[in-house]
Structure formats: C-alpha cells, structure tokens
Amino acid sequence: MKKRLDIFSIVVCSAVLLAFSCTSLRAAERYKQSSPLSSVVFVTSKKLNHNDALLPTAFKGEGPGFIYDKQGHVVVQASIISDKHSIECSVPALGYWPAVLIGQDSRTGIAVLEIKAPAKILNSLRPVKFTNSSRPVLGQEIIAGGVSPDGKITVLKGICSVPERSLNLGDRTIYSLIQTSIYVYEGFNGAPFFEKSGRLAGAGIIAGHNLPPNMGFAIPASQIRWIVQQIIATGQVKWAWFGASFISIDPSLSTLLDLPADRGIVLVKIQKGSPAEQAGLHGADRSLRLGNRLYPLGGDFIVAIDRTPVTSDGHFVNLINKKGPGAQVLVSFYRGKKRERVKVRLGEKPE
C-alpha cells in the first residue's frame, strides 16, 4: 500500500512539474515575444570571418539597430556602416536580410535602413514603442539593448543621470541629449535605450572615448522620431538655421547674472550673414568672471519663440526646428532690461 502511494506521489509531482515547466516555457516565450529587445537587430556591412564572433565588442562595419516600423525601416548610427552596398540585418527569430541605406543625418549620426524582405517577414517585425514623455526624469531606470559580435543580444542597465544636456563634439554641438550611467561603446553605438515600461527613451551615441565608465549619452526618442520621419519622407534632414551660439539660462544663473527673466538663452556670438544678424540681434560684448567660470554678458536674452516660453538651449533648438527652414518666427527677447520683439526668417543649417 505504501509503495503504491509513493508511486502515486511521484506521478503527481512529475505531472505538476511538467505542467509548471510548460507554463514557464510559455511565459518565457510570451516575454521574449513581447520584450522590447525583440526590436533590436544586428547590422553588418562587411564580410564577417568566423573569428569575428569571438571578439568582445563590435568593430567598424557592425553594430546594433532597432526596428522602426513594419515597412522594414531600421534606425542605426551611420558610423557603423562601412560599406553601404553590403548591408545586412539580423532580425531576432527571422534570420538575415539585406538592407539599403535610405539616408542619414550629419548632426546626430542617425541613419535609416530599409530591410528588403518578403511581406510575411515584414509583417512579423516588432517595431519599438515610443515613450509618451518627452524624456526620462532624473534617476529613472534605463535599459540599453546592444549586440555582441556573434549577433546575440546584450543588455546594460543604468539610470538617467541628467535628463537634458547639450554636448560639444568638436565639429558640432548636439542639444537635448540624455546623460545616463550607461557607457556607450561600439557594441552600443546606436543601441535603443528603453524605459522600464519597455518604451523607447532614446538611442546611444558615442561622445568620446575618454569618458568615465559610468557616463554615456543617448539621443532622445522624440528627436529620433522627428529625424527618421524626415529621412523616410525625403532621404535627408533639414535643420533650421538661426545663426548664433548661445548659453542656457536657468533660475540660479539668471539671479547670478541679474537677468530680467528666470529662463531662456543668452546669445553669445552672431554668425555673419545669418538670420539672427539680418534680424538685428546682438551677441555678447563683454564677459564676467565669477570664480573659475567666465560668463558672456551683453547679448540679447531670448525668452520666447512665437510666444512659447524658451526653457533651455535644447528647447530653443527644438522649437525652431519644428518651424523648419524658411519659416518666420517671432522672437521675444530682452536687450538690457527692455523687452522687445523681432521677426526672424529661419534659414537652412549649412553643412
């Protein structure tokens, strides 16, 4: 009798374990299919040797990207493309497919590829979902999905260190970047950065090789969408040209410099022949040293574009780019303590 009970117990336990295993497998499969990492692709544009898969990080000609839509558009960093005539995308569970370069943006480096595959494959693609917010908040958890040289998904986890920061990369300035604790190296150049909800927060960009290991930058999702939409529609990106360098003003800096408003931008230098010069705007004519910092003074203090308050340098750039080249905008500014307005006809950003 006892022996029969032992056998019965074993059978029951086995059945329970089998059912649990099947449930776990189904749950794992559902997670894999619904995970934002299913939108990450591995892009190559060079001949791969067997030993390449054994390297720790990706080299030039290969790197991560992510699926933008079911038409086969993939977003990458242009710097990972070494030969635009031999681009290939490895899509999770859907194999390797050739792709063509649609266009790229010289300022941010964002490029758009188009996968050439049958309709059945395209319909099976899992595009990223964009965040509902403009950018992550301070301390928010961020997950980056990259790829190893053998095409396997790799993940880095961090937080948003600075929600909005402008960065000078030598030959250009990129505004409104997200600073995170995730270091962006070759295997994460162009990799999607996800919020905890699984929605796209941004895409990694290499901002130099001398950064500390807990610092990296990402282009915000809202800017990515704006750039990609232009590339898909026209094959290029047209940035509005105002023609001035400037610094961002927050309440503490406003108090320090005795400015008449809490937020905005102060014009530092006006470019020759630019829309700003043609509108009669003034740059800084002197500077003030406070401690170890040098602040430009005397430049026009812009506080609004078309009556929309300007909150930062990145916000200013976004406002004029939404208007686009050729648009006329009403600029509200302070010259000294006097508030004035002037209309500026925006140009197209020269290369």
C-alpha positions as CSV (number, residue, x, y, z in Angstrom):
1,M,0.0,0.0,0.0
2,K,2.8,2.4,1.0
3,K,4.6,1.5,-2.2
4,R,1.6,2.3,-4.3
5,L,1.2,5.7,-2.5
6,D,4.9,6.5,-3.2
7,I,4.4,5.7,-6.9
8,F,1.3,7.8,-7.0
9,S,3.1,10.7,-5.3
10,I,5.9,10.6,-7.8
11,V,3.4,10.6,-10.7
12,V,1.6,13.5,-9.3
13,C,4.8,15.5,-8.6
14,S,6.0,14.8,-12.1
15,A,2.8,15.9,-13.6
16,V,2.9,19.1,-11.6
17,L,6.5,19.8,-12.5
18,L,5.7,19.1,-16.2
19,A,2.7,21.5,-16.1
20,F,4.8,24.1,-14.3
21,S,7.7,23.7,-16.8
22,C,5.3,24.1,-19.8
23,T,3.7,27.2,-18.2
24,S,7.1,28.6,-17.5
25,L,8.2,28.0,-21.1
26,R,5.1,29.5,-22.5
27,A,5.5,32.6,-20.2
28,A,9.2,32.9,-21.2
29,E,8.2,32.7,-24.9
30,R,5.5,35.3,-24.4
31,Y,8.0,37.6,-22.6
32,K,10.6,37.0,-25.4
33,Q,8.0,38.0,-28.0
34,S,6.7,41.0,-26.1
35,S,10.1,42.2,-24.8
36,P,11.3,45.4,-26.3
37,L,14.6,43.6,-27.0
38,S,12.7,41.8,-29.9
39,S,13.0,45.1,-31.8
40,V,16.9,45.1,-31.6
41,V,18.7,44.0,-34.7
42,F,22.4,43.3,-35.5
43,V,23.6,45.2,-38.6
44,T,26.7,44.3,-40.6
45,S,28.1,46.0,-43.7
46,K,31.3,44.0,-44.1
47,K,32.5,40.4,-44.8
48,L,32.4,38.6,-41.5
49,N,35.0,35.9,-40.6
50,H,34.4,33.1,-38.2
51,N,36.7,34.6,-35.6
52,D,34.8,37.9,-35.5
53,A,32.1,36.2,-33.4
54,L,34.7,35.6,-30.7
55,L,35.6,39.3,-30.3
56,P,34.4,41.0,-27.1
57,T,32.9,44.1,-28.9
58,A,31.8,45.0,-32.3
59,F,34.1,46.7,-34.8
60,K,33.5,49.3,-37.5
61,G,31.1,47.9,-40.0
62,E,28.8,46.2,-37.5
63,G,26.6,47.2,-34.6
64,P,23.1,47.5,-33.2
65,G,20.0,49.0,-34.6
66,F,16.3,48.8,-33.9
67,I,13.1,48.3,-35.9
68,Y,11.1,51.5,-36.5
69,D,8.1,50.1,-38.4
70,K,6.7,47.2,-40.2
71,Q,7.8,48.6,-43.6
72,G,11.3,47.4,-42.7
73,H,12.8,50.7,-41.6
74,V,15.7,50.2,-39.1
75,V,17.4,53.0,-37.1
76,V,21.2,52.9,-36.7
77,Q,24.2,55.1,-36.2
78,A,25.7,55.9,-39.6
79,S,29.2,55.3,-38.2
80,I,28.7,51.6,-38.0
81,I,28.2,51.4,-41.8
82,S,31.5,50.8,-43.6
83,D,30.1,49.6,-47.0
84,K,26.6,50.8,-47.9
85,H,26.4,48.3,-50.7
86,S,26.6,45.3,-48.5
87,I,24.3,45.9,-45.5
88,E,22.7,43.0,-43.8
89,C,20.3,42.9,-40.8
90,S,20.0,40.0,-38.4
91,V,16.4,40.1,-37.1
92,P,15.5,38.0,-33.9
93,A,13.8,34.8,-35.0
94,L,13.5,36.0,-38.6
95,G,17.0,35.5,-39.9
96,Y,19.4,37.6,-42.0
97,W,18.1,40.0,-44.6
98,P,19.8,42.5,-47.0
99,A,19.1,46.2,-46.4
100,V,19.7,49.5,-48.2
101,L,20.6,52.9,-46.8
102,I,17.8,55.4,-47.1
103,G,19.5,58.4,-45.7
104,Q,21.4,59.8,-42.7
105,D,21.6,63.0,-40.5
106,S,25.1,64.6,-40.3
107,R,24.4,66.2,-37.0
108,T,23.3,63.3,-34.8
109,G,24.6,60.5,-37.0
110,I,21.2,58.8,-37.1
111,A,20.7,56.7,-40.3
112,V,17.8,54.8,-41.6
113,L,18.0,51.5,-43.4
114,E,15.3,49.6,-45.2
115,I,15.2,45.8,-44.9
116,K,14.5,44.0,-48.2
117,A,12.4,41.0,-47.3
118,P,9.1,39.3,-48.2
119,A,5.8,40.8,-46.9
120,K,5.5,37.9,-44.5
121,I,8.8,38.7,-42.8
122,L,8.0,42.5,-42.7
123,N,4.6,41.8,-41.1
124,S,6.4,39.8,-38.4
125,L,8.7,42.6,-37.4
126,R,8.3,44.1,-33.9
127,P,8.8,47.9,-34.0
128,V,9.8,49.8,-30.9
129,K,7.1,51.7,-29.0
130,F,8.0,55.3,-28.3
131,T,7.7,56.8,-24.9
132,N,4.8,59.0,-24.1
133,S,7.0,61.5,-22.2
134,S,9.4,63.9,-23.8
135,R,12.4,62.4,-21.9
136,P,13.3,60.4,-18.8
137,V,13.3,62.0,-15.4
138,L,16.3,62.2,-13.0
139,G,17.1,58.8,-11.5
140,Q,14.8,56.9,-13.8
141,E,15.8,53.3,-14.7
142,I,17.2,52.8,-18.2
143,I,17.9,49.6,-20.1
144,A,20.0,49.5,-23.2
145,G,19.9,46.7,-25.7
146,G,23.0,46.1,-27.7
147,V,24.6,43.3,-29.7
148,S,27.7,41.2,-29.4
149,P,29.8,40.4,-32.5
150,D,28.1,37.0,-32.7
151,G,24.8,38.8,-33.1
152,K,23.5,37.9,-29.6
153,I,21.5,40.5,-27.6
154,T,23.4,42.1,-24.7
155,V,21.9,44.3,-22.0
156,L,23.2,47.1,-19.9
157,K,21.2,48.6,-17.0
158,G,21.5,52.1,-15.6
159,I,19.7,55.3,-14.7
160,C,19.1,58.8,-16.1
161,S,21.9,61.0,-14.7
162,V,20.9,64.2,-16.4
163,P,17.6,64.5,-18.2
164,E,18.8,67.1,-20.7
165,R,22.3,68.1,-21.6
166,S,24.0,69.7,-24.6
167,L,27.3,68.4,-25.8
168,N,30.1,69.8,-27.9
169,L,31.6,67.0,-30.1
170,G,34.3,69.2,-31.7
171,D,32.9,69.6,-35.1
172,R,29.3,70.0,-34.0
173,T,27.1,70.6,-31.0
174,I,24.2,68.3,-30.2
175,Y,21.4,69.6,-28.0
176,S,19.0,67.9,-25.6
177,L,20.9,64.7,-25.1
178,I,20.1,62.4,-22.2
179,Q,23.0,61.6,-19.9
180,T,22.9,58.1,-18.4
181,S,25.1,55.9,-16.2
182,I,25.5,53.5,-19.2
183,Y,28.8,53.8,-21.0
184,V,28.3,53.7,-24.8
185,Y,31.0,51.8,-26.6
186,E,31.0,50.3,-30.2
187,G,28.6,47.5,-29.3
188,F,26.0,50.0,-28.0
189,N,26.5,52.8,-30.6
190,G,23.0,53.4,-31.8
191,A,21.5,50.8,-29.4
192,P,18.0,51.5,-28.2
193,F,17.6,52.8,-24.6
194,F,14.3,51.7,-23.0
195,E,12.3,52.9,-20.1
196,K,11.2,50.3,-17.5
197,S,7.9,50.2,-19.3
198,G,9.6,48.9,-22.4
199,R,9.1,52.1,-24.4
200,L,12.0,53.7,-26.3
201,A,13.6,56.5,-24.4
202,G,16.5,57.2,-26.8
203,A,19.4,55.7,-28.7
204,G,23.1,55.5,-27.6
205,I,25.7,57.8,-29.2
206,I,29.5,57.7,-28.7
207,A,30.6,61.0,-27.3
208,G,34.3,60.3,-27.0
209,H,36.5,57.5,-25.7
210,N,37.8,59.3,-22.6
211,L,34.5,59.2,-20.6
212,P,34.3,57.5,-17.2
213,P,32.7,54.0,-17.3
214,N,29.5,55.3,-15.6
215,M,28.8,58.0,-18.2
216,G,27.1,57.8,-21.6
217,F,24.7,59.7,-23.8
218,A,21.6,59.0,-25.8
219,I,19.6,60.9,-28.4
220,P,16.0,61.4,-27.0
221,A,13.2,59.4,-28.7
222,S,11.3,62.5,-29.7
223,Q,14.2,63.8,-31.7
224,I,14.8,60.3,-33.2
225,R,11.2,60.2,-34.5
226,W,11.5,63.7,-36.0
227,I,14.7,62.8,-37.8
228,V,13.5,59.4,-39.0
229,Q,10.3,60.8,-40.4
230,Q,12.2,63.3,-42.5
231,I,14.7,60.7,-43.8
232,I,11.9,58.3,-44.8
233,A,9.9,61.1,-46.5
234,T,12.8,62.9,-48.3
235,G,16.0,61.0,-47.7
236,Q,17.6,63.9,-45.8
237,V,17.2,66.0,-42.7
238,K,16.8,69.8,-42.8
239,W,17.7,71.6,-39.7
240,A,16.6,75.2,-39.2
241,W,19.4,77.8,-39.1
242,F,19.2,80.7,-36.6
243,G,22.9,81.6,-36.8
244,A,24.1,82.2,-33.3
245,S,25.8,80.5,-30.4
246,F,24.1,80.8,-27.0
247,I,24.1,79.6,-23.4
248,S,21.1,78.3,-21.5
249,I,19.8,80.3,-18.5
250,D,18.1,78.7,-15.5
251,P,16.8,80.5,-12.4
252,S,20.0,80.2,-10.4
253,L,22.2,81.6,-13.3
254,S,19.6,84.3,-14.0
255,T,19.9,85.5,-10.4
256,L,23.7,85.4,-10.6
257,L,23.8,87.5,-13.8
258,D,20.9,89.8,-12.7
259,L,18.8,89.0,-15.8
260,P,15.1,90.1,-16.1
261,A,13.6,86.6,-16.6
262,D,14.2,83.2,-15.0
263,R,14.7,81.1,-18.1
264,G,15.8,81.4,-21.8
265,I,19.0,81.7,-23.8
266,V,21.6,84.4,-24.0
267,L,23.2,85.0,-27.4
268,V,27.0,84.8,-27.4
269,K,28.1,85.2,-31.0
270,I,26.2,86.0,-34.1
271,Q,27.3,84.4,-37.4
272,K,27.9,86.6,-40.4
273,G,25.1,86.7,-42.9
274,S,22.9,84.6,-40.6
275,P,19.1,85.1,-40.0
276,A,20.0,86.3,-36.5
277,E,22.3,89.0,-37.9
278,Q,19.8,90.1,-40.6
279,A,17.2,90.5,-37.8
280,G,19.5,92.8,-35.9
281,L,20.1,90.6,-32.9
282,H,23.2,91.2,-30.8
283,G,25.7,88.8,-29.3
284,A,27.8,89.3,-26.1
285,D,30.2,92.3,-26.0
286,R,31.9,91.5,-22.7
287,S,32.3,88.8,-20.1
288,L,32.1,88.4,-16.3
289,R,34.4,86.1,-14.3
290,L,32.8,84.5,-11.2
291,G,35.2,82.1,-9.5
292,N,36.6,79.8,-12.2
293,R,33.7,80.4,-14.7
294,L,33.5,83.0,-17.4
295,Y,30.0,84.2,-18.4
296,P,29.2,86.2,-21.6
297,L,27.3,89.4,-21.0
298,G,25.5,92.0,-23.2
299,G,23.9,89.6,-25.6
300,D,20.2,89.6,-26.3
301,F,18.3,87.4,-23.8
302,I,15.7,85.3,-25.8
303,V,12.8,84.2,-23.7
304,A,10.1,83.1,-26.2
305,I,9.6,81.9,-29.8
306,D,6.1,82.7,-31.2
307,R,5.1,83.4,-27.6
308,T,6.1,79.9,-26.4
309,P,8.5,80.4,-23.4
310,V,12.0,79.1,-24.0
311,T,13.2,76.9,-21.1
312,S,16.7,75.8,-22.3
313,D,19.1,75.8,-25.2
314,G,17.8,72.4,-26.3
315,H,14.2,73.6,-26.1
316,F,15.1,76.6,-28.3
317,V,16.6,74.4,-30.9
318,N,13.6,72.1,-30.9
319,L,11.2,75.0,-31.3
320,I,12.9,76.4,-34.3
321,N,13.4,73.0,-35.9
322,K,9.7,72.3,-35.6
323,K,9.1,75.5,-37.6
324,G,11.7,74.5,-40.2
325,P,13.9,76.3,-42.7
326,G,12.1,79.2,-44.4
327,A,9.6,79.8,-41.6
328,Q,9.2,83.2,-40.0
329,V,9.2,83.2,-36.2
330,L,8.5,85.9,-33.7
331,V,11.4,86.2,-31.2
332,S,10.8,87.8,-27.8
333,F,13.9,89.0,-26.0
334,Y,15.4,91.4,-23.5
335,R,18.1,93.9,-24.5
336,G,19.2,95.0,-21.1
337,K,16.0,95.4,-19.1
338,K,13.8,96.3,-22.1
339,R,11.7,93.6,-23.6
340,E,11.5,93.6,-27.4
341,R,10.2,91.5,-30.3
342,V,11.6,90.9,-33.8
343,K,10.6,88.6,-36.7
344,V,13.3,86.2,-37.9
345,R,13.2,84.3,-41.2
346,L,14.9,81.0,-40.4
347,G,17.5,79.6,-42.9
348,E,18.6,76.0,-43.6
349,K,21.5,74.8,-41.5
350,P,24.7,74.7,-43.7
351,E,26.8,71.6,-43.7
